[in-house]
Amino acid sequence: MRVFVIRVKRWYILVVLLLALVSLVPQLREPLVVSVTSRGRLVPIYAVQTESKQLAISFDATWGTELTDEILDILKTHGITTTFFLAGQWVDKHPDYVVKIAAAGHEIGNHSFSHPHMNTLSEQGIHYELQKNQALIKDLTGQNTTLFRPPFGEYNNQVISAASALGYHTIQWSVDSLDWKNLSSNQIYERVMEQVEPGSIVLFHNAAPGTPGAIRRLIPDLLAKGYEIVPISQLLYQDNFYIDHAGIQRPAKGGR
């Protein structure tokens, strides 16, 4: 009888342990992931909530200069100043174009020095990438960069917080022209015109073949629709704002 009781107790303990493990399975699948992504998750600015019919177009420069003069001429023709995000290695190779872009009145943003995958870097490595590029840009133009666009659009909390500690707004985009996929000018034009709205930030590249032809049509058509095209920093709220979960910068109470 005693042996039977011991066996029953062992069986009971085993059942209890199995039930406990089964009850833990749902918690190990989703809630832990949800807690990581919903608490303290930092996001960059993708677009801006605004009642003004303003938007920003921007150009990333990481390779080539062949089309840059044409782009600058188109912008000049329409009296548009915008934002160029320059990678440090491009700055090193083409200092004359850095000076030319700044002299034309365009805002310069920081696109890191070596265009790395920022998520793989330590906080010290992120600071190095931003500070080294800023020093190059400052030496050539006198501008202090305040906007940072992460290479490949990759970011995490550490990237954003490290950039913020150096005084940067981290900027993404709400409209990707996909010019980097070598779309035709017409394809780029149609894609952008279908997606833009007040507060949009549009991504272009200075060396994509279809970009000059696309912006040659886009700019006058956007202006005809009543849009004002401004540098990104002019589109942003500088204080009294928050960034929602979708990356939309919105005015806080008391903001403009």
C-alpha positions as CSV (number, residue, x, y, z in Angstrom):
1,M,0.0,0.0,0.0
2,R,2.8,2.4,0.9
3,V,4.5,1.7,-2.4
4,F,1.2,2.5,-4.2
5,V,0.9,5.8,-2.4
6,I,4.4,6.8,-3.3
7,R,3.8,6.0,-6.9
8,V,0.5,8.0,-6.9
9,K,2.3,11.0,-5.4
10,R,5.1,10.8,-8.0
11,W,2.4,10.6,-10.8
12,Y,0.6,13.5,-9.3
13,I,3.7,15.6,-9.1
14,L,4.6,14.8,-12.7
15,V,1.1,15.8,-13.9
16,V,1.4,19.1,-12.1
17,L,4.8,19.8,-13.6
18,L,3.5,19.0,-17.1
19,L,0.5,21.3,-16.7
20,A,2.7,24.1,-15.4
21,L,5.0,23.8,-18.5
22,V,2.0,23.7,-20.8
23,S,0.6,26.9,-19.2
24,L,4.0,28.6,-19.9
25,V,4.1,27.9,-23.6
26,P,1.8,30.7,-24.7
27,Q,3.7,33.2,-22.7
28,L,7.0,32.1,-24.3
29,R,5.7,32.6,-27.8
30,E,4.2,36.1,-28.0
31,P,3.8,38.2,-24.8
32,L,7.6,38.5,-24.3
33,V,8.0,39.7,-27.8
34,V,5.2,42.2,-27.4
35,S,6.7,43.5,-24.2
36,V,10.0,44.2,-26.0
37,T,8.4,46.0,-28.9
38,S,5.7,47.9,-27.1
39,R,7.6,49.3,-24.1
40,G,10.2,52.0,-24.7
41,R,10.5,51.4,-28.4
42,L,12.1,54.4,-30.2
43,V,11.2,55.2,-33.8
44,P,12.6,57.8,-36.2
45,I,10.6,60.5,-38.0
46,Y,9.0,59.2,-41.1
47,A,6.6,62.1,-41.8
48,V,5.1,65.1,-40.0
49,Q,1.5,65.9,-39.1
50,T,0.9,69.4,-40.4
51,E,-2.0,71.6,-41.5
52,S,0.2,73.4,-43.9
53,K,0.5,72.0,-47.4
54,Q,4.3,71.4,-47.1
55,L,6.5,68.4,-47.9
56,A,10.2,67.7,-48.1
57,I,12.2,65.9,-50.8
58,S,15.6,64.6,-49.9
59,F,18.6,63.1,-51.6
60,D,21.0,60.5,-50.3
61,A,24.5,60.7,-51.7
62,T,26.6,57.6,-51.3
63,W,27.9,57.0,-54.8
64,G,28.6,59.0,-57.9
65,T,28.2,62.7,-58.9
66,E,27.4,62.4,-62.6
67,L,23.8,63.6,-62.2
68,T,24.2,65.9,-59.2
69,D,24.8,69.1,-61.3
70,E,21.6,68.4,-63.2
71,I,19.6,67.9,-60.0
72,L,21.0,71.1,-58.5
73,D,20.1,73.0,-61.7
74,I,16.5,71.7,-61.6
75,L,16.2,72.7,-57.9
76,K,17.7,76.1,-58.7
77,T,15.3,76.7,-61.6
78,H,12.3,76.3,-59.3
79,G,13.9,78.1,-56.3
80,I,13.8,75.0,-54.2
81,T,16.1,74.2,-51.3
82,T,16.0,70.8,-49.8
83,T,18.1,68.3,-47.8
84,F,21.0,66.2,-49.0
85,F,22.1,63.3,-46.7
86,L,25.8,62.8,-47.4
87,A,27.9,59.8,-46.5
88,G,31.4,60.6,-45.2
89,Q,33.2,58.5,-47.8
90,W,31.3,60.4,-50.5
91,V,32.3,63.6,-48.8
92,D,35.9,62.5,-48.8
93,K,35.8,61.7,-52.5
94,H,33.8,64.7,-53.7
95,P,34.5,67.7,-51.5
96,D,33.9,70.1,-54.3
97,Y,30.3,68.8,-54.6
98,V,29.8,69.1,-50.8
99,V,30.8,72.8,-51.1
100,K,28.6,73.2,-54.2
101,I,25.5,71.7,-52.5
102,A,25.9,73.9,-49.5
103,A,26.6,77.0,-51.5
104,A,23.3,76.5,-53.3
105,G,21.6,76.9,-50.0
106,H,20.7,73.2,-49.4
107,E,20.6,71.6,-46.0
108,I,23.1,68.9,-45.3
109,G,22.2,65.9,-43.3
110,N,24.5,63.2,-41.8
111,H,24.3,59.8,-43.5
112,S,27.2,58.3,-41.4
113,F,30.8,58.1,-42.4
114,S,31.2,54.6,-43.9
115,H,27.6,53.7,-44.5
116,P,27.6,50.7,-42.2
117,H,24.8,48.6,-40.8
118,M,24.3,50.8,-37.7
119,N,22.5,48.1,-35.7
120,T,25.7,46.1,-35.6
121,L,27.7,49.0,-33.9
122,S,28.3,49.8,-30.3
123,E,27.2,53.2,-29.0
124,Q,30.9,54.3,-29.3
125,G,30.9,53.1,-32.9
126,I,27.7,55.0,-33.7
127,H,29.1,58.2,-32.2
128,Y,32.3,57.7,-34.2
129,E,30.4,57.4,-37.5
130,L,28.4,60.5,-36.9
131,Q,31.1,62.7,-35.4
132,K,33.7,61.8,-38.1
133,N,31.3,62.7,-40.9
134,Q,30.1,65.9,-39.1
135,A,33.8,67.0,-38.7
136,L,34.3,66.6,-42.5
137,I,31.1,68.5,-43.4
138,K,31.8,71.2,-40.9
139,D,35.3,71.7,-42.3
140,L,34.0,72.1,-45.8
141,T,30.8,74.0,-45.3
142,G,30.7,75.4,-41.8
143,Q,27.3,73.6,-41.3
144,N,26.5,71.7,-38.2
145,T,24.4,68.7,-39.2
146,T,21.3,68.1,-37.1
147,L,19.5,65.5,-39.1
148,F,20.7,61.9,-39.4
149,R,19.5,59.2,-41.8
150,P,20.6,55.7,-41.0
151,P,22.1,53.8,-43.9
152,F,19.8,51.2,-45.4
153,G,17.0,52.6,-43.2
154,E,18.2,50.4,-40.3
155,Y,17.8,51.5,-36.7
156,N,17.2,50.3,-33.2
157,N,16.8,52.0,-29.8
158,Q,20.6,52.3,-29.4
159,V,21.0,54.0,-32.8
160,I,18.3,56.5,-32.2
161,S,19.3,57.3,-28.6
162,A,23.0,57.6,-29.5
163,A,22.2,60.0,-32.4
164,S,19.9,62.0,-30.1
165,A,22.6,62.3,-27.5
166,L,24.6,64.1,-30.2
167,G,21.7,66.4,-31.0
168,Y,20.3,64.6,-34.1
169,H,16.8,64.0,-35.2
170,T,16.8,60.5,-36.8
171,I,15.0,60.8,-40.2
172,Q,13.5,58.1,-42.4
173,W,11.0,58.7,-45.2
174,S,7.3,58.2,-45.9
175,V,7.6,58.0,-49.7
176,D,10.3,55.9,-51.2
177,S,10.8,56.9,-54.9
178,L,12.5,53.5,-55.4
179,D,14.9,55.4,-57.8
180,W,17.7,53.2,-56.4
181,K,16.0,50.2,-58.2
182,N,16.7,52.1,-61.5
183,L,13.0,52.7,-62.2
184,S,12.3,54.9,-65.1
185,S,11.6,58.6,-64.6
186,N,7.9,58.1,-65.4
187,Q,7.7,55.2,-62.9
188,I,9.3,57.4,-60.2
189,Y,7.0,60.3,-61.0
190,E,3.8,58.2,-60.8
191,R,4.9,56.5,-57.6
192,V,5.7,59.7,-55.8
193,M,2.6,61.6,-57.0
194,E,0.3,58.8,-55.9
195,Q,1.7,58.8,-52.3
196,V,2.6,62.3,-51.3
197,E,0.5,64.3,-48.9
198,P,1.1,67.2,-46.5
199,G,4.0,66.3,-44.2
200,S,5.6,63.7,-46.5
201,I,9.3,63.1,-46.6
202,V,10.4,61.8,-50.0
203,L,13.5,59.7,-50.6
204,F,15.6,60.2,-53.7
205,H,19.3,59.5,-54.5
206,N,21.6,61.9,-56.3
207,A,23.0,59.2,-58.6
208,A,19.9,57.3,-59.7
209,P,19.4,57.5,-63.5
210,G,15.7,58.2,-63.4
211,T,15.8,60.9,-60.7
212,P,16.5,64.1,-62.7
213,G,13.8,63.4,-65.2
214,A,11.3,62.5,-62.5
215,I,11.9,65.7,-60.4
216,R,11.9,67.8,-63.5
217,R,8.2,66.9,-63.8
218,L,7.4,66.4,-60.1
219,I,8.5,69.8,-58.8
220,P,6.3,72.0,-61.0
221,D,3.4,69.6,-60.7
222,L,3.6,69.6,-56.9
223,L,3.9,73.4,-56.9
224,A,0.9,73.6,-59.1
225,K,-1.1,71.5,-56.6
226,G,-0.3,74.1,-53.9
227,Y,2.5,72.3,-52.2
228,E,5.5,74.1,-50.7
229,I,8.7,72.1,-50.9
230,V,11.0,72.8,-47.9
231,P,14.1,71.4,-46.3
232,I,13.3,68.7,-43.7
233,S,14.3,70.8,-40.7
234,Q,11.8,73.4,-41.8
235,L,9.1,70.8,-41.9
236,L,9.9,69.5,-38.4
237,Y,8.6,70.6,-35.1
238,Q,11.7,71.7,-33.1
239,D,9.9,71.5,-29.7
240,N,6.6,70.6,-28.1
241,F,6.2,67.4,-30.2
242,Y,6.0,63.7,-29.9
243,I,6.6,60.8,-32.4
244,D,3.8,58.3,-32.5
245,H,4.3,54.5,-33.0
246,A,4.2,54.9,-36.8
247,G,6.9,57.5,-36.8
248,I,4.7,60.5,-37.4
249,Q,6.0,63.6,-35.7
250,R,3.0,65.3,-34.1
251,P,2.6,68.6,-32.1
252,A,2.1,68.2,-28.4
253,K,-0.4,70.5,-26.6
254,G,0.9,74.0,-27.0
255,G,2.9,73.2,-30.2
256,R,2.4,75.0,-33.4
